[in-house]
Amino acid sequence: MNAESESVEFKPSLSQIDNIIETVSAFSNTKGGRIEIGRRDDGIVVGVQIGKDTIEKLSNQIKQNTDPPVYPSIEILKTGGKDIILVSVEESKSKPTFAFGRAFKRVGKSNHKLGYEEIRKLAVLSSKIYWDEQACEGADIKDLDEKKVRWFLDERERKRNVAKPEDMPLDDLLINIRGAKTVGGRIKPTNAGILFFGKNPQKFFVNSGIRVAKFKGADVTHPVLDRVDCKGTVWEIIDTAQEFIRRNIRLLSFRTPTDFRRTEKFEYPIDALREAMINALIHRDYSEPADVRVFLFDDGVEIINPGTFPEGVTPEKPTHKPVNPTLCSLTYDIGFIEKYGSGIKMMRKLCREWESKEPHYELHPVETKIVFESRVKDTTYVEVMDVSDKLNERQRKAMYFVQKKGFITRKEYMEINGVSNKTAYIELKDLVSKDMVAPSGKGRGVKYSIER
């Protein structure tokens, strides 16, 4: 049932704009919240009229009448055939936030004006500035890539259903998403902005990439078979590292005592490895000179990042207490992670579903290591066969696609590999002949899936 609370406020119309802005201040100074405009106090939806510049005008009114300026997320939602405006406000990291020269806090369902002593205490408590929120030393707004910002907006809209702001200048947009901030009258990229939208992030942070290496054997003293230094923005690094891992782990064919048909799976759940690498990048201590390392051995994968768990957080109690909250928020916005400490739980769940051991942590004073053990060395299956060498790179990519989606079509094979219809037909037919996939359907509707 919809009801007002410490984090939810209803307003029937935009005519109560002053009170709406005061609520923005209150949410900013407390734990954040949402304002639903077009809903009465009792929760009944009455709707609002949305004009061409309604959202832009609302955003500007909030920005102009709050100090420091607040840039909330503003969406239009359909409820019962009527439009309501959803204003989502995050807790401010720089308190207090004023509205019309006054500061408010949220108490229950009401906004309370703060006195001088409360304002002073709030300012002291919020004086900590996170590393990723700081202006990047030596960087200029020209060091950010507008194309990457536009890509971010497209992904955020697709993954989180957050509409792209209309006609908002790039500088205001970057400030809104904390990719930039005003310093001495100039707009400067934040550290998070460089790591997420920078043209060359390693120019400013040489330790911000991932080193990935495949070893022959069970430790780093053995020969290196393949390696890559992943560079670029956070999301570019993750994509490069994931592609390397997919190329260097085994595709296994299992036959069980109860089923004579084979089941093909990669050695590790790649989504779990991806999650671990993302966590390593966004939760690491960037003041440490070391980079994130990913080592692939015959019997396992190790992912090592500089830094330790925040105080009060452990692998057994993975609460959401980000070391780099802005970087975490940007990564969440494009669907790379979920908030509230769900990453560790998700990795464990993926490994259980993969019938692999859950990953375990090795904690050190200056770094954190997560270890995924290979399912090959102590498998309970009757027969295990590494079929990786029997496939070319395109076929391996297709098998990874099948693992994620459940099947692949000839058209999808052509798209992900950039090959002709004839090549796709020949190579899919080869996968069928190797009993890797089984076709179903007819004509262009044929789907190739792993036979269970």
N, C-alpha and C positions, 0 to 999 in steps of 0.2 A: 504494500500500500504506500502511495506517495505521501510524504509528510515532511514538514520542515524540521530541521535539526541543527546541530552545531556546524554541519558542513553543507546544508541545503537551505536555500532561501527561494521563496516564490514571490513573483511580482506580476500583477495582472497586466501592466502596460508599461511602455517606455516613458510615460508621463512622470513616473517616479524616479527619474534619472538620478537625482541627488542622492536618494536613499540607496539606489543601486551602486553608486560609486562609493558610498560609505561602507557598503557590504563588501565591496572589493578590498577596501582598506582593512576591514575586520578579518576577512579570510586570509589576506596576505600576512597579517600579524599573528595569526593563530596557526591552523593546520591546513589551510587551503579549503576549497569548497566549490560548489557550483550554484549559480543563480539561474533559475528558469523563469524567463519573462514570457508572459502569456498564460500563467497559471495562478489562480486565486490562492489565498492563504489556506483554504480547505482542500487544495489539491486539484480542484476542478479546472480543466483546460478551457480557457476562453479564447486563446489565440491572439496573435498580433498581426498587424498589417506590415508586410515587408515591401519596402520600396527599393528603388535602384541603389540608393546610397545609404540605406538604413544601417547596415553592418559597419560600413566605413565610418559613418557619423558616430555610432556608439563607441567604436574603438577609439576614435579621436577624443571623444568626451572623457573617456576613462583615462587615456594617456595624459591629456592636458590638465586634468584635475587631481592627479595623484603624484606624489613625490616621495621617493623616486618613481618615475613613470612605470605604470603596470601595463603589460601587454598580454592580456588573457587570451585564451583560445575561445573563439566565438563561432558557434555553429547554428544552423537552422535545422530543426527537427520537425517531422510530421507526427502529430499525435491526434488520433481520432479525426483525421482529415483537416486539422488546423495546424498552423505554424506556431512554433514556440522558438524562442531564442535561448540557447544554452551558453552561458558564460562560465568557463572553467578557470578558476584562479588557483595558482600554486602558492604554497607557503613561501614567502619571500626569504631569501638568504641575507638580505640587507634591511633589517628592521630598524626603526619602525617605518611603515608606509603610511603617509598622510593622505587624507582626502579633504580638499578645501582648507588646508592648513591645520586640520585636526587629525588625530590618530585614533583608531578604533580597534577593538578586539571582539572576538566572537565568544559569547557566553550563552550556552544553550541555544535558543532560537532567536536571540537578540544581539544587537550591536551595542557595545558599551564604549563611551568615550574614555580615552586614557588620560590620566593626570600626569603632571610633570614627573613624579617619582617613578611611575610605571613606564613612562617613555624612556627615562634614563636607564632603568634596569633592562628593558628590552633591547636597547642599543648596545649595552655591554654584552648581553648574552649572544647577540648575533654578529659580534665583531669579527668572528672567524671568517676568512675568505678562502674558499677551496682553491686548490691549485688550478683546476681547469677553468675557473671563473676569472682568473687574473688575466690582465692584458699581456699578450705575447711580446716579450722584449725584442725590439728590433724589427718587428713586423708592421706592415702597413696594410690597409684595407685592400690594396691592389694585390696582396699576396693570396687573397681568397679567389676561388674560381666560381664565377656566377653560374656556370653550367652545372656545377656540382650542387649549388644551392637549389637550382630549379629541379634537378633530379631528386633532391631530398623532399621538396614540396610535393612532387608527383608521387613518390613512394609513401609519404605520410598520408596523403589523401587516399591512396589505394589500400594501405594496410590499416590505417587508423580512422579512416573516414573523416579526416579533418580538411575542410575545404581550403583551397589555396586563397590567400588574401588577394583581393582585387586592387590593382593600382597602388600597392604599398611600395614605396621606394626601397631599394635593396638595403640601404643602410638601416632603415627602421626595421625591416624584416630581420636582419641579422641581430639587431639588438633584442628584438622580440624573442628570438629563439636562443639568445645568449651566445651567439657566435661572434658577437662584437660588443664593445661597450664604449662609452664616452670617457675619455681621459684628457683633462686639460683642454677641453673644447674640441678635441679631435676624436674621430671614431677609430678605434683600434681593434684588431681581431683579438679574441680571447684565445687562451691555449686550446680550449675545446674547439673553437672555430677553425684554428689552423689544422688540428688533427682530423677534423671532419670535412672541411671545405677547402683546405689549402691546396695551392698549385703544386707545392713541393714541401710537405710537412717535415721531411728529414733535413731540410735546410736549417730548421730551427731546433728540431729534436732528433738528433742522430740515433737515439736509442728507441725510437717509437715504432720500429718495424718488428717483424718476426723472422727469426732464423729457423729454417726447417731443414733437417738432415735425415737421410735414410742410411742406417749403418748395417753392415753385414756382421751379424752376431748379436750379442746381448748387452753390450755397453759401448761407451764412447771411445774406448781404446781400439776398437775394431775399424777396419777400413770404411770410408764413406762411399756409398754407392751413388748417391744423388743428393743434391742440396739446392736450396734457393733462398735468397734474401728477399723477403716480401716487403715492398715499400709502397708509399702512397698514403691515402687517407685510411682511416680505420676500416671502413667497409671494403675498400679495394684490397687492403692487406688480407682480410679474412677470405675474400674470394680467391686470391692467389694461393694462399696456404691450403685452402680446402681442395683446390684443383690438384695441388702437389700431392696431398695425402691420398686422394682418390686414385691417383696414378701409381702410387707406391705401396698400397696395401693389397693384400691378396683377395681375389674373388674365389670363394670356396664353394665346392659342391658337396653337399652332405647327403648321405643315405642312412636312414635310421633303421632300427630293428623291426619297426612296425610298418614301415612304408618303403617299398622298393623303388619308388620314384625319387628322383634327386630334388633337392632344394638348394638353390644358389643364393648365397649371401656374401656380402663383403665381410672381411675379418672383424671389423668393428662397426658399430652404428655411427655413420659419418656425422649425423646430426648432433650426436653427443660430443664428438671431437670438436665440431664447429662451435658448439656452445661453450666448451672449455676454453677455446682460443679467444672467443669474444670476451668472456669473463676476465681472462688474463690481460687483455688490452685495456678494458675500461675500468678495471679495479686495481690496476698496478700502481706502484709509486713511481711517477715520472721524474722525481728528483734523483732517483738512483741511476747510475750510468749504464747499468746492464740492460739488454733488450730481452724480449720474450723469446724463449727457445722451445722448439718442438722437435723431439727426437723419436724416430721410428726405429725400433729394434725388431729382431726376429720374434721376440716373445712379448712385446708390449709397446705402448706409446707413452712418453712422458712429456708433459707440458709444464714449463717452469716460468714463473713471472716474478719480477722484483717486487718485494713488499709482502706484508702479512695481512691476515684478516683483521678488520677493525676491532677495537676493544668490545667485548661482549658478543662477538660473532664467531661461530665455529662451524666446521662442516656439519656437525650434528645439530646446530641451531642456526641455520642459514637465513637470518632475518635480513631485511632490506636496509642496509646502512652503507650507502655507496661512498667510496673514497673520492670519486669524481662524478658528482651528481649531474652536472650538465652533460658530460659525455655519455653518462648512463641514459639520460632523458632523450638525447638525440638518437642513440642506438635503439632505444625502445620505440621512438616515433616511426622508424622505418621497418619495424617488425623483426629486428634481429634478436631482441630479447623480450622477456616479460619481466615486470618489476616484482618487488616484494619477495626477493630471495627464492624465486621459483626455479632458477637455473640449475642449482645442485640437485634439487628433487627431480627435475626433468631428466638430467643426465642419468640418474640412477634408474628412473623408470624406463628410459630408452634401452639401457643395458639389460635390464630384466626382460623386457620384451624381445630383445635380441638373443636371449638365453646366454648372455655373457655375465661375467662377474661385475658387480658394481665397482666403479672407480674408487680408489682410495687416495687419501692425501698424505703427503709427507711435509710437515711444517718445520721451517727453519727460521732463525731470527731475522734474516734479511730477504727470504724468498719463500715462495709457496710452490709445491710440486703436486700435480695430480697425475695419477698413473692408471692407465687402462691396460689390463692384461689381455693378451691374445687368447681367443677361445680354442686355439689349435692344440696347445701343449697338454691340456688335460681334458679334452673333449670326451664325452660319454657316447659319441656317435660311433657306429660300427665302422664307417668309412668316411674319410675326409680327403678331398682331392683339391689341390690348388690348380684352378683352371685359368689363372690370369694370363699365363704365357700363350695360351691357345687363342687369345683374342687380340685384335688390334685395338688401338686407342679409341676409335669411334665405337667399336662394339662394347668396350668397357664403359664408356660414357653412357651408352644406351642401357646397359645393365644397371648402372647406378640410377638412371631415370626410372627404370622398371621397379627398382627397390623402393623408390619414393612414391610413385604414382600407382603402381600395381600392374601397369601395362604400358605398351608403347605402340603407336601406329607408324605406318611408313612415312606419313607426312611429318610426324614429330621427329622421326629419325633423321629426315632430311634437314629439318630446321635446326636441331641441336648440333648437327655435325657439318652443315653447309655442303651437302653432297647432292648429287642428282638422284632422280627417281630410280634409275637403273642401279646405281651403286647401293642405294638403300635396300632395294629388293634383293640384290645378291648377298649383302652382308646379313640381312635379317634371315634369309634362307639358310645361310651358313650357321647362324645361331640355332635355328630349328634343327638342323642336321646334327649339331653337337648336343642336342637335348637340353639346351640352355633355356629356351622359351618354347611355348606351344601356341600355334595360331588358333584363332577362333573368329567366326564370322566369314563374310564373303566380300569380294571386290575391294573397293576402297575402304570399306568398313572393317577390314581385318585388324584385330588387335593381337599383339604378341605379349603373353604374360608368362610368369613362372608357374609351371604346372605344380599343383599341390597334391 
